């Protein structure tokens, strides 16, 4: 269970820490879900295919303002499904 996501990212197109994704790990067989929610519980991003990547934009392509978001990540690791959740701070 040493799979972790950064808790801060800055999608400001400077080429540094612009996206958030699930890191490669030898134990991950597949990504069954990666969902990001805003502070009101609205789903703002969902992905089930690799590589998982979020650029800090909504479904309509609009940039989100700096804020804290929560995530749920569901991974297949061998014969087990593992769920991780946490928070992500978006800064500009």
Legacy VTK file of the C-alpha trace (Angstrom):
# vtk DataFile Version 3.0
C-alpha trace
ASCII
DATASET POLYDATA
POINTS 92 float
0.000 0.000 0.000
2.812 2.401 -0.723
0.862 3.952 -3.588
0.355 7.659 -2.999
-0.752 10.763 -4.835
0.700 14.216 -4.320
-1.624 16.379 -2.252
-0.927 19.657 -4.109
-0.630 20.455 -7.800
-0.489 23.617 -9.888
-2.041 23.347 -13.353
-0.763 26.694 -14.605
0.997 25.521 -17.799
4.507 26.214 -16.507
5.536 22.609 -17.193
6.030 21.833 -13.498
3.452 19.810 -11.562
0.704 20.751 -14.067
-1.260 17.515 -13.875
-2.405 15.041 -11.318
-2.270 11.345 -12.075
-1.930 7.896 -10.608
1.762 7.022 -10.457
3.001 3.844 -12.073
3.484 1.049 -9.569
4.297 -2.621 -10.182
1.430 -3.755 -7.928
-1.256 -1.924 -9.967
-2.899 -4.267 -12.452
-5.603 -1.831 -13.539
-7.328 1.370 -12.529
-11.008 0.721 -11.949
-11.867 4.299 -11.114
-10.404 7.683 -10.308
-12.989 10.256 -9.250
-12.488 13.820 -8.045
-15.147 15.782 -6.137
-15.397 19.455 -5.268
-16.099 20.666 -1.740
-19.857 20.302 -2.276
-19.601 16.672 -3.367
-20.064 17.310 -7.087
-18.056 14.977 -9.307
-15.682 17.135 -11.364
-13.552 14.408 -12.963
-13.871 10.676 -13.595
-11.532 8.271 -15.336
-11.280 4.502 -15.679
-8.516 4.232 -18.261
-4.761 4.514 -17.906
-2.970 6.783 -17.753
-5.153 8.722 -15.340
-4.623 12.459 -15.562
-6.475 15.531 -14.285
-5.472 18.976 -15.504
-7.561 21.023 -13.069
-10.344 21.650 -15.580
-14.033 20.851 -15.436
-15.930 18.783 -17.973
-16.667 21.996 -19.890
-12.940 22.840 -20.118
-13.149 25.724 -17.650
-10.299 26.103 -15.159
-11.125 25.543 -11.524
-10.105 28.210 -9.049
-7.659 27.262 -6.291
-9.460 24.975 -3.883
-9.323 21.660 -2.064
-10.831 18.636 -3.802
-11.304 15.072 -2.621
-10.562 11.933 -4.586
-11.464 8.261 -4.622
-9.079 5.920 -6.398
-10.033 2.267 -6.987
-7.208 -0.016 -8.106
-6.886 -3.693 -8.921
-3.723 -5.052 -7.341
-3.486 -8.731 -8.137
-6.672 -10.363 -6.919
-7.565 -7.477 -4.583
-9.444 -4.255 -5.188
-7.976 -1.442 -3.124
-9.626 1.912 -2.462
-7.739 5.059 -1.568
-9.206 8.432 -0.758
-7.766 11.768 0.213
-7.632 15.438 -0.598
-5.885 17.431 -3.311
-5.137 21.142 -3.183
-5.197 22.941 -6.515
-3.054 26.084 -6.569
-2.397 28.512 -9.423
LINES 1 93
92 0 1 2 3 4 5 6 7 8 9 10 11 12 13 14 15 16 17 18 19 20 21 22 23 24 25 26 27 28 29 30 31 32 33 34 35 36 37 38 39 40 41 42 43 44 45 46 47 48 49 50 51 52 53 54 55 56 57 58 59 60 61 62 63 64 65 66 67 68 69 70 71 72 73 74 75 76 77 78 79 80 81 82 83 84 85 86 87 88 89 90 91
